[in-house]
Amino acid sequence: VGYGDMAPITGIGRMVAVIVMLSGVALVSVFTAAISSRVITNRIKEGRGLSKVTSKNHIAILGWNSSGEDILQSITEAAIRDDRSVVLVNEHRPEEIETIVNKYHQLYIKFVFGDPTEEEVLKRANVQFAFSAIIIPDDAETHSQRPDERTILATLSVKSLNPKIKVVAHIKDESNEPHL
């Protein structure tokens, strides 16, 4: 297939040319579909908080409550980081997190869905390469553990993955402070 300056003359030659043309079109279609499918799948996983974060030297905010937006506002106003990347790790619905991400569009915010006390979730959030972690208790407590227990467990999990990380943890009961 070209500009027409060369063309097959025999019947077999023309048959081979038709097969080559059709298989070429099919191959390009399959290749394009595979790439599109991969991109769309990655976008869906990212939107639901199921993909691995590749950011480094980011701030990880583990858990979420009403003070979470205050923390994001402080990061925005202080311009603490040049790249200003933040990773939110919690079990809230992606739609709720999308509202927050849109509100703080000047920050580079990624979302990881999952329990911030679980090591696999923290690995997806790339906590082992984070600059700092801010651990706050969830407002809607859906777990059997008390909020401070979860905060302490999340702190231990983060420190086991990244011993040099700077951690700020919010506890509700002062008597639990020594455990941190």
PyMOL commands that place a pseudoatom at each C-alpha (Angstrom):
pseudoatom trace, name=CA, resn=VAL, resi=1, chain=A, elem=C, hetatm=0, pos=[0.000, 0.000, 0.000]
pseudoatom trace, name=CA, resn=GLY, resi=2, chain=A, elem=C, hetatm=0, pos=[1.545, 3.259, -1.037]
pseudoatom trace, name=CA, resn=TYR, resi=3, chain=A, elem=C, hetatm=0, pos=[1.108, 6.068, -3.527]
pseudoatom trace, name=CA, resn=GLY, resi=4, chain=A, elem=C, hetatm=0, pos=[0.018, 3.816, -6.403]
pseudoatom trace, name=CA, resn=ASP, resi=5, chain=A, elem=C, hetatm=0, pos=[3.342, 4.005, -8.228]
pseudoatom trace, name=CA, resn=MET, resi=6, chain=A, elem=C, hetatm=0, pos=[3.769, 0.288, -7.572]
pseudoatom trace, name=CA, resn=ALA, resi=7, chain=A, elem=C, hetatm=0, pos=[0.874, -2.158, -7.529]
pseudoatom trace, name=CA, resn=PRO, resi=8, chain=A, elem=C, hetatm=0, pos=[0.561, -5.935, -7.638]
pseudoatom trace, name=CA, resn=ILE, resi=9, chain=A, elem=C, hetatm=0, pos=[-0.391, -7.286, -11.020]
pseudoatom trace, name=CA, resn=THR, resi=10, chain=A, elem=C, hetatm=0, pos=[-1.155, -10.962, -10.434]
pseudoatom trace, name=CA, resn=GLY, resi=11, chain=A, elem=C, hetatm=0, pos=[-4.221, -12.247, -8.606]
pseudoatom trace, name=CA, resn=ILE, resi=12, chain=A, elem=C, hetatm=0, pos=[-2.128, -13.807, -5.835]
pseudoatom trace, name=CA, resn=GLY, resi=13, chain=A, elem=C, hetatm=0, pos=[-0.195, -10.553, -5.447]
pseudoatom trace, name=CA, resn=ARG, resi=14, chain=A, elem=C, hetatm=0, pos=[-3.427, -8.588, -5.127]
pseudoatom trace, name=CA, resn=MET, resi=15, chain=A, elem=C, hetatm=0, pos=[-4.793, -11.100, -2.599]
pseudoatom trace, name=CA, resn=VAL, resi=16, chain=A, elem=C, hetatm=0, pos=[-1.637, -10.771, -0.486]
pseudoatom trace, name=CA, resn=ALA, resi=17, chain=A, elem=C, hetatm=0, pos=[-1.899, -6.953, -0.702]
pseudoatom trace, name=CA, resn=VAL, resi=18, chain=A, elem=C, hetatm=0, pos=[-5.522, -7.032, 0.507]
pseudoatom trace, name=CA, resn=ILE, resi=19, chain=A, elem=C, hetatm=0, pos=[-4.588, -9.310, 3.421]
pseudoatom trace, name=CA, resn=VAL, resi=20, chain=A, elem=C, hetatm=0, pos=[-1.663, -7.067, 4.370]
pseudoatom trace, name=CA, resn=MET, resi=21, chain=A, elem=C, hetatm=0, pos=[-3.880, -3.953, 4.248]
pseudoatom trace, name=CA, resn=LEU, resi=22, chain=A, elem=C, hetatm=0, pos=[-6.680, -5.454, 6.336]
pseudoatom trace, name=CA, resn=SER, resi=23, chain=A, elem=C, hetatm=0, pos=[-4.328, -6.980, 8.887]
pseudoatom trace, name=CA, resn=GLY, resi=24, chain=A, elem=C, hetatm=0, pos=[-2.529, -3.640, 9.183]
pseudoatom trace, name=CA, resn=VAL, resi=25, chain=A, elem=C, hetatm=0, pos=[-5.790, -1.831, 9.910]
pseudoatom trace, name=CA, resn=ALA, resi=26, chain=A, elem=C, hetatm=0, pos=[-6.788, -4.530, 12.420]
pseudoatom trace, name=CA, resn=LEU, resi=27, chain=A, elem=C, hetatm=0, pos=[-3.395, -4.416, 14.143]
pseudoatom trace, name=CA, resn=VAL, resi=28, chain=A, elem=C, hetatm=0, pos=[-3.518, -0.637, 14.517]
pseudoatom trace, name=CA, resn=SER, resi=29, chain=A, elem=C, hetatm=0, pos=[-7.080, -0.887, 15.895]
pseudoatom trace, name=CA, resn=VAL, resi=30, chain=A, elem=C, hetatm=0, pos=[-6.135, -3.541, 18.453]
pseudoatom trace, name=CA, resn=PHE, resi=31, chain=A, elem=C, hetatm=0, pos=[-3.050, -1.594, 19.515]
pseudoatom trace, name=CA, resn=THR, resi=32, chain=A, elem=C, hetatm=0, pos=[-5.045, 1.647, 19.921]
pseudoatom trace, name=CA, resn=ALA, resi=33, chain=A, elem=C, hetatm=0, pos=[-7.805, -0.127, 21.868]
pseudoatom trace, name=CA, resn=ALA, resi=34, chain=A, elem=C, hetatm=0, pos=[-5.289, -1.735, 24.227]
pseudoatom trace, name=CA, resn=ILE, resi=35, chain=A, elem=C, hetatm=0, pos=[-3.619, 1.587, 25.001]
pseudoatom trace, name=CA, resn=SER, resi=36, chain=A, elem=C, hetatm=0, pos=[-6.973, 3.353, 25.474]
pseudoatom trace, name=CA, resn=SER, resi=37, chain=A, elem=C, hetatm=0, pos=[-8.212, 0.616, 27.779]
pseudoatom trace, name=CA, resn=ARG, resi=38, chain=A, elem=C, hetatm=0, pos=[-5.063, 0.828, 29.883]
pseudoatom trace, name=CA, resn=VAL, resi=39, chain=A, elem=C, hetatm=0, pos=[-5.299, 4.623, 30.211]
pseudoatom trace, name=CA, resn=ILE, resi=40, chain=A, elem=C, hetatm=0, pos=[-8.992, 4.524, 31.124]
pseudoatom trace, name=CA, resn=THR, resi=41, chain=A, elem=C, hetatm=0, pos=[-8.434, 1.754, 33.691]
pseudoatom trace, name=CA, resn=ASN, resi=42, chain=A, elem=C, hetatm=0, pos=[-5.628, 3.735, 35.322]
pseudoatom trace, name=CA, resn=ARG, resi=43, chain=A, elem=C, hetatm=0, pos=[-7.806, 6.866, 35.453]
pseudoatom trace, name=CA, resn=ILE, resi=44, chain=A, elem=C, hetatm=0, pos=[-10.675, 4.959, 37.069]
pseudoatom trace, name=CA, resn=LYS, resi=45, chain=A, elem=C, hetatm=0, pos=[-8.351, 3.360, 39.636]
pseudoatom trace, name=CA, resn=GLU, resi=46, chain=A, elem=C, hetatm=0, pos=[-6.800, 6.740, 40.407]
pseudoatom trace, name=CA, resn=GLY, resi=47, chain=A, elem=C, hetatm=0, pos=[-10.224, 8.354, 40.840]
pseudoatom trace, name=CA, resn=ARG, resi=48, chain=A, elem=C, hetatm=0, pos=[-11.279, 5.653, 43.289]
pseudoatom trace, name=CA, resn=GLY, resi=49, chain=A, elem=C, hetatm=0, pos=[-8.019, 5.872, 45.229]
pseudoatom trace, name=CA, resn=LEU, resi=50, chain=A, elem=C, hetatm=0, pos=[-6.842, 2.394, 44.252]
pseudoatom trace, name=CA, resn=SER, resi=51, chain=A, elem=C, hetatm=0, pos=[-3.674, 3.223, 42.326]
pseudoatom trace, name=CA, resn=LYS, resi=52, chain=A, elem=C, hetatm=0, pos=[-0.163, 3.535, 43.734]
pseudoatom trace, name=CA, resn=VAL, resi=53, chain=A, elem=C, hetatm=0, pos=[1.107, 7.056, 44.306]
pseudoatom trace, name=CA, resn=THR, resi=54, chain=A, elem=C, hetatm=0, pos=[4.531, 7.826, 42.856]
pseudoatom trace, name=CA, resn=SER, resi=55, chain=A, elem=C, hetatm=0, pos=[5.092, 11.143, 44.648]
pseudoatom trace, name=CA, resn=LYS, resi=56, chain=A, elem=C, hetatm=0, pos=[8.147, 11.543, 46.858]
pseudoatom trace, name=CA, resn=ASN, resi=57, chain=A, elem=C, hetatm=0, pos=[8.812, 14.054, 49.638]
pseudoatom trace, name=CA, resn=HIS, resi=58, chain=A, elem=C, hetatm=0, pos=[5.091, 14.596, 49.948]
pseudoatom trace, name=CA, resn=ILE, resi=59, chain=A, elem=C, hetatm=0, pos=[2.893, 15.217, 52.965]
pseudoatom trace, name=CA, resn=ALA, resi=60, chain=A, elem=C, hetatm=0, pos=[0.638, 12.291, 53.837]
pseudoatom trace, name=CA, resn=ILE, resi=61, chain=A, elem=C, hetatm=0, pos=[-2.564, 13.077, 55.698]
pseudoatom trace, name=CA, resn=LEU, resi=62, chain=A, elem=C, hetatm=0, pos=[-3.872, 9.876, 57.260]
pseudoatom trace, name=CA, resn=GLY, resi=63, chain=A, elem=C, hetatm=0, pos=[-7.492, 9.843, 58.359]
pseudoatom trace, name=CA, resn=TRP, resi=64, chain=A, elem=C, hetatm=0, pos=[-9.962, 12.666, 57.869]
pseudoatom trace, name=CA, resn=ASN, resi=65, chain=A, elem=C, hetatm=0, pos=[-12.152, 14.888, 60.009]
pseudoatom trace, name=CA, resn=SER, resi=66, chain=A, elem=C, hetatm=0, pos=[-13.281, 18.506, 60.091]
pseudoatom trace, name=CA, resn=SER, resi=67, chain=A, elem=C, hetatm=0, pos=[-9.737, 19.711, 60.848]
pseudoatom trace, name=CA, resn=GLY, resi=68, chain=A, elem=C, hetatm=0, pos=[-8.462, 18.154, 57.590]
pseudoatom trace, name=CA, resn=GLU, resi=69, chain=A, elem=C, hetatm=0, pos=[-9.516, 21.141, 55.535]
pseudoatom trace, name=CA, resn=ASP, resi=70, chain=A, elem=C, hetatm=0, pos=[-7.840, 23.470, 58.040]
pseudoatom trace, name=CA, resn=ILE, resi=71, chain=A, elem=C, hetatm=0, pos=[-4.618, 21.505, 57.551]
pseudoatom trace, name=CA, resn=LEU, resi=72, chain=A, elem=C, hetatm=0, pos=[-4.889, 21.777, 53.760]
pseudoatom trace, name=CA, resn=GLN, resi=73, chain=A, elem=C, hetatm=0, pos=[-5.582, 25.499, 54.079]
pseudoatom trace, name=CA, resn=SER, resi=74, chain=A, elem=C, hetatm=0, pos=[-2.472, 25.910, 56.267]
pseudoatom trace, name=CA, resn=ILE, resi=75, chain=A, elem=C, hetatm=0, pos=[-0.343, 24.031, 53.743]
pseudoatom trace, name=CA, resn=THR, resi=76, chain=A, elem=C, hetatm=0, pos=[-1.715, 26.243, 50.971]
pseudoatom trace, name=CA, resn=GLU, resi=77, chain=A, elem=C, hetatm=0, pos=[-1.096, 29.499, 52.843]
pseudoatom trace, name=CA, resn=ALA, resi=78, chain=A, elem=C, hetatm=0, pos=[2.336, 28.552, 54.154]
pseudoatom trace, name=CA, resn=ALA, resi=79, chain=A, elem=C, hetatm=0, pos=[3.537, 27.311, 50.755]
pseudoatom trace, name=CA, resn=ILE, resi=80, chain=A, elem=C, hetatm=0, pos=[5.601, 24.825, 52.742]
pseudoatom trace, name=CA, resn=ARG, resi=81, chain=A, elem=C, hetatm=0, pos=[6.672, 22.832, 49.710]
pseudoatom trace, name=CA, resn=ASP, resi=82, chain=A, elem=C, hetatm=0, pos=[7.617, 23.862, 46.203]
pseudoatom trace, name=CA, resn=ASP, resi=83, chain=A, elem=C, hetatm=0, pos=[5.713, 21.004, 44.623]
pseudoatom trace, name=CA, resn=ARG, resi=84, chain=A, elem=C, hetatm=0, pos=[3.042, 21.113, 47.345]
pseudoatom trace, name=CA, resn=SER, resi=85, chain=A, elem=C, hetatm=0, pos=[2.101, 17.480, 46.878]
pseudoatom trace, name=CA, resn=VAL, resi=86, chain=A, elem=C, hetatm=0, pos=[-0.271, 15.987, 49.409]
pseudoatom trace, name=CA, resn=VAL, resi=87, chain=A, elem=C, hetatm=0, pos=[-1.566, 12.430, 49.656]
pseudoatom trace, name=CA, resn=LEU, resi=88, chain=A, elem=C, hetatm=0, pos=[-4.847, 11.837, 51.478]
pseudoatom trace, name=CA, resn=VAL, resi=89, chain=A, elem=C, hetatm=0, pos=[-5.297, 8.343, 52.930]
pseudoatom trace, name=CA, resn=ASN, resi=90, chain=A, elem=C, hetatm=0, pos=[-8.727, 7.507, 54.322]
pseudoatom trace, name=CA, resn=GLU, resi=91, chain=A, elem=C, hetatm=0, pos=[-11.870, 5.477, 53.772]
pseudoatom trace, name=CA, resn=HIS, resi=92, chain=A, elem=C, hetatm=0, pos=[-14.196, 8.242, 52.646]
pseudoatom trace, name=CA, resn=ARG, resi=93, chain=A, elem=C, hetatm=0, pos=[-16.142, 8.023, 49.406]
pseudoatom trace, name=CA, resn=PRO, resi=94, chain=A, elem=C, hetatm=0, pos=[-14.167, 9.200, 46.357]
pseudoatom trace, name=CA, resn=GLU, resi=95, chain=A, elem=C, hetatm=0, pos=[-16.906, 11.746, 45.583]
pseudoatom trace, name=CA, resn=GLU, resi=96, chain=A, elem=C, hetatm=0, pos=[-16.301, 13.476, 48.933]
pseudoatom trace, name=CA, resn=ILE, resi=97, chain=A, elem=C, hetatm=0, pos=[-12.560, 13.541, 48.348]
pseudoatom trace, name=CA, resn=GLU, resi=98, chain=A, elem=C, hetatm=0, pos=[-13.033, 14.869, 44.806]
pseudoatom trace, name=CA, resn=THR, resi=99, chain=A, elem=C, hetatm=0, pos=[-14.848, 17.894, 46.270]
pseudoatom trace, name=CA, resn=ILE, resi=100, chain=A, elem=C, hetatm=0, pos=[-11.872, 18.562, 48.549]
pseudoatom trace, name=CA, resn=VAL, resi=101, chain=A, elem=C, hetatm=0, pos=[-9.367, 18.100, 45.713]
pseudoatom trace, name=CA, resn=ASN, resi=102, chain=A, elem=C, hetatm=0, pos=[-11.301, 20.581, 43.561]
pseudoatom trace, name=CA, resn=LYS, resi=103, chain=A, elem=C, hetatm=0, pos=[-11.483, 23.086, 46.418]
pseudoatom trace, name=CA, resn=TYR, resi=104, chain=A, elem=C, hetatm=0, pos=[-7.686, 22.983, 46.908]
pseudoatom trace, name=CA, resn=HIS, resi=105, chain=A, elem=C, hetatm=0, pos=[-6.768, 22.809, 43.237]
pseudoatom trace, name=CA, resn=GLN, resi=106, chain=A, elem=C, hetatm=0, pos=[-3.544, 24.766, 43.830]
pseudoatom trace, name=CA, resn=LEU, resi=107, chain=A, elem=C, hetatm=0, pos=[-2.186, 21.777, 45.749]
pseudoatom trace, name=CA, resn=TYR, resi=108, chain=A, elem=C, hetatm=0, pos=[-1.194, 18.596, 43.985]
pseudoatom trace, name=CA, resn=ILE, resi=109, chain=A, elem=C, hetatm=0, pos=[-3.500, 16.217, 45.892]
pseudoatom trace, name=CA, resn=LYS, resi=110, chain=A, elem=C, hetatm=0, pos=[-3.626, 12.467, 45.391]
pseudoatom trace, name=CA, resn=PHE, resi=111, chain=A, elem=C, hetatm=0, pos=[-6.063, 10.137, 47.125]
pseudoatom trace, name=CA, resn=VAL, resi=112, chain=A, elem=C, hetatm=0, pos=[-5.507, 6.607, 48.398]
pseudoatom trace, name=CA, resn=PHE, resi=113, chain=A, elem=C, hetatm=0, pos=[-8.569, 4.729, 49.569]
pseudoatom trace, name=CA, resn=GLY, resi=114, chain=A, elem=C, hetatm=0, pos=[-8.059, 2.426, 52.523]
pseudoatom trace, name=CA, resn=ASP, resi=115, chain=A, elem=C, hetatm=0, pos=[-7.396, 1.984, 56.203]
pseudoatom trace, name=CA, resn=PRO, resi=116, chain=A, elem=C, hetatm=0, pos=[-4.363, 4.116, 57.168]
pseudoatom trace, name=CA, resn=THR, resi=117, chain=A, elem=C, hetatm=0, pos=[-3.336, 1.527, 59.745]
pseudoatom trace, name=CA, resn=GLU, resi=118, chain=A, elem=C, hetatm=0, pos=[-2.707, -1.118, 57.061]
pseudoatom trace, name=CA, resn=GLU, resi=119, chain=A, elem=C, hetatm=0, pos=[0.794, -1.431, 55.663]
pseudoatom trace, name=CA, resn=GLU, resi=120, chain=A, elem=C, hetatm=0, pos=[-0.342, -2.199, 52.096]
pseudoatom trace, name=CA, resn=VAL, resi=121, chain=A, elem=C, hetatm=0, pos=[-2.437, 0.969, 51.995]
pseudoatom trace, name=CA, resn=LEU, resi=122, chain=A, elem=C, hetatm=0, pos=[0.499, 3.004, 53.301]
pseudoatom trace, name=CA, resn=LYS, resi=123, chain=A, elem=C, hetatm=0, pos=[2.742, 1.490, 50.639]
pseudoatom trace, name=CA, resn=ARG, resi=124, chain=A, elem=C, hetatm=0, pos=[0.254, 2.536, 47.943]
pseudoatom trace, name=CA, resn=ALA, resi=125, chain=A, elem=C, hetatm=0, pos=[0.477, 6.046, 49.424]
pseudoatom trace, name=CA, resn=ASN, resi=126, chain=A, elem=C, hetatm=0, pos=[4.273, 5.794, 49.092]
pseudoatom trace, name=CA, resn=VAL, resi=127, chain=A, elem=C, hetatm=0, pos=[4.700, 6.698, 52.767]
pseudoatom trace, name=CA, resn=GLN, resi=128, chain=A, elem=C, hetatm=0, pos=[8.181, 5.175, 52.766]
pseudoatom trace, name=CA, resn=PHE, resi=129, chain=A, elem=C, hetatm=0, pos=[9.270, 8.184, 50.664]
pseudoatom trace, name=CA, resn=ALA, resi=130, chain=A, elem=C, hetatm=0, pos=[7.087, 10.854, 52.305]
pseudoatom trace, name=CA, resn=PHE, resi=131, chain=A, elem=C, hetatm=0, pos=[8.469, 13.995, 53.905]
pseudoatom trace, name=CA, resn=SER, resi=132, chain=A, elem=C, hetatm=0, pos=[5.953, 13.993, 56.741]
pseudoatom trace, name=CA, resn=ALA, resi=133, chain=A, elem=C, hetatm=0, pos=[2.740, 12.383, 57.925]
pseudoatom trace, name=CA, resn=ILE, resi=134, chain=A, elem=C, hetatm=0, pos=[-0.161, 14.051, 59.678]
pseudoatom trace, name=CA, resn=ILE, resi=135, chain=A, elem=C, hetatm=0, pos=[-2.417, 11.557, 61.432]
pseudoatom trace, name=CA, resn=ILE, resi=136, chain=A, elem=C, hetatm=0, pos=[-5.894, 12.681, 62.426]
pseudoatom trace, name=CA, resn=PRO, resi=137, chain=A, elem=C, hetatm=0, pos=[-8.782, 10.604, 63.756]
pseudoatom trace, name=CA, resn=ASP, resi=138, chain=A, elem=C, hetatm=0, pos=[-11.778, 9.967, 61.530]
pseudoatom trace, name=CA, resn=ASP, resi=139, chain=A, elem=C, hetatm=0, pos=[-15.040, 11.727, 62.426]
pseudoatom trace, name=CA, resn=ALA, resi=140, chain=A, elem=C, hetatm=0, pos=[-17.227, 8.809, 61.409]
pseudoatom trace, name=CA, resn=GLU, resi=141, chain=A, elem=C, hetatm=0, pos=[-15.701, 5.968, 63.372]
pseudoatom trace, name=CA, resn=THR, resi=142, chain=A, elem=C, hetatm=0, pos=[-16.641, 2.751, 61.611]
pseudoatom trace, name=CA, resn=HIS, resi=143, chain=A, elem=C, hetatm=0, pos=[-14.022, 0.582, 63.277]
pseudoatom trace, name=CA, resn=SER, resi=144, chain=A, elem=C, hetatm=0, pos=[-14.143, -1.342, 66.527]
pseudoatom trace, name=CA, resn=GLN, resi=145, chain=A, elem=C, hetatm=0, pos=[-11.011, 0.428, 67.795]
pseudoatom trace, name=CA, resn=ARG, resi=146, chain=A, elem=C, hetatm=0, pos=[-11.171, 3.768, 69.517]
pseudoatom trace, name=CA, resn=PRO, resi=147, chain=A, elem=C, hetatm=0, pos=[-9.791, 6.774, 67.599]
pseudoatom trace, name=CA, resn=ASP, resi=148, chain=A, elem=C, hetatm=0, pos=[-6.631, 7.094, 69.703]
pseudoatom trace, name=CA, resn=GLU, resi=149, chain=A, elem=C, hetatm=0, pos=[-5.827, 3.405, 69.293]
pseudoatom trace, name=CA, resn=ARG, resi=150, chain=A, elem=C, hetatm=0, pos=[-6.094, 3.775, 65.533]
pseudoatom trace, name=CA, resn=THR, resi=151, chain=A, elem=C, hetatm=0, pos=[-3.922, 6.897, 65.604]
pseudoatom trace, name=CA, resn=ILE, resi=152, chain=A, elem=C, hetatm=0, pos=[-1.233, 5.091, 67.606]
pseudoatom trace, name=CA, resn=LEU, resi=153, chain=A, elem=C, hetatm=0, pos=[-1.422, 2.061, 65.313]
pseudoatom trace, name=CA, resn=ALA, resi=154, chain=A, elem=C, hetatm=0, pos=[-1.176, 4.268, 62.216]
pseudoatom trace, name=CA, resn=THR, resi=155, chain=A, elem=C, hetatm=0, pos=[1.838, 6.044, 63.731]
pseudoatom trace, name=CA, resn=LEU, resi=156, chain=A, elem=C, hetatm=0, pos=[3.591, 2.726, 64.392]
pseudoatom trace, name=CA, resn=SER, resi=157, chain=A, elem=C, hetatm=0, pos=[2.802, 1.521, 60.867]
pseudoatom trace, name=CA, resn=VAL, resi=158, chain=A, elem=C, hetatm=0, pos=[4.164, 4.705, 59.299]
pseudoatom trace, name=CA, resn=LYS, resi=159, chain=A, elem=C, hetatm=0, pos=[7.317, 4.627, 61.423]
pseudoatom trace, name=CA, resn=SER, resi=160, chain=A, elem=C, hetatm=0, pos=[7.922, 0.971, 60.528]
pseudoatom trace, name=CA, resn=LEU, resi=161, chain=A, elem=C, hetatm=0, pos=[7.926, 1.890, 56.828]
pseudoatom trace, name=CA, resn=ASN, resi=162, chain=A, elem=C, hetatm=0, pos=[9.857, 5.138, 57.194]
pseudoatom trace, name=CA, resn=PRO, resi=163, chain=A, elem=C, hetatm=0, pos=[11.716, 5.569, 60.521]
pseudoatom trace, name=CA, resn=LYS, resi=164, chain=A, elem=C, hetatm=0, pos=[12.967, 9.064, 59.586]
pseudoatom trace, name=CA, resn=ILE, resi=165, chain=A, elem=C, hetatm=0, pos=[9.579, 10.523, 58.678]
pseudoatom trace, name=CA, resn=LYS, resi=166, chain=A, elem=C, hetatm=0, pos=[8.272, 13.501, 60.644]
pseudoatom trace, name=CA, resn=VAL, resi=167, chain=A, elem=C, hetatm=0, pos=[4.949, 12.531, 62.196]
pseudoatom trace, name=CA, resn=VAL, resi=168, chain=A, elem=C, hetatm=0, pos=[2.310, 14.782, 63.716]
pseudoatom trace, name=CA, resn=ALA, resi=169, chain=A, elem=C, hetatm=0, pos=[-0.479, 12.806, 65.360]
pseudoatom trace, name=CA, resn=HIS, resi=170, chain=A, elem=C, hetatm=0, pos=[-3.688, 14.086, 66.893]
pseudoatom trace, name=CA, resn=ILE, resi=171, chain=A, elem=C, hetatm=0, pos=[-5.030, 12.197, 69.891]
pseudoatom trace, name=CA, resn=LYS, resi=172, chain=A, elem=C, hetatm=0, pos=[-8.221, 12.939, 71.771]
pseudoatom trace, name=CA, resn=ASP, resi=173, chain=A, elem=C, hetatm=0, pos=[-7.280, 11.633, 75.212]
pseudoatom trace, name=CA, resn=GLU, resi=174, chain=A, elem=C, hetatm=0, pos=[-4.151, 13.106, 76.860]
pseudoatom trace, name=CA, resn=SER, resi=175, chain=A, elem=C, hetatm=0, pos=[-3.510, 9.864, 78.735]
pseudoatom trace, name=CA, resn=ASN, resi=176, chain=A, elem=C, hetatm=0, pos=[-2.550, 8.245, 75.414]
pseudoatom trace, name=CA, resn=GLU, resi=177, chain=A, elem=C, hetatm=0, pos=[0.223, 10.738, 74.698]
pseudoatom trace, name=CA, resn=PRO, resi=178, chain=A, elem=C, hetatm=0, pos=[3.025, 8.543, 76.153]
pseudoatom trace, name=CA, resn=HIS, resi=179, chain=A, elem=C, hetatm=0, pos=[2.132, 5.794, 73.669]
pseudoatom trace, name=CA, resn=LEU, resi=180, chain=A, elem=C, hetatm=0, pos=[3.096, 8.077, 70.819]
for i in range(1, 180): cmd.bond("trace and resi %d" % i, "trace and resi %d" % (i + 1))
show_as sticks, trace
zoom trace
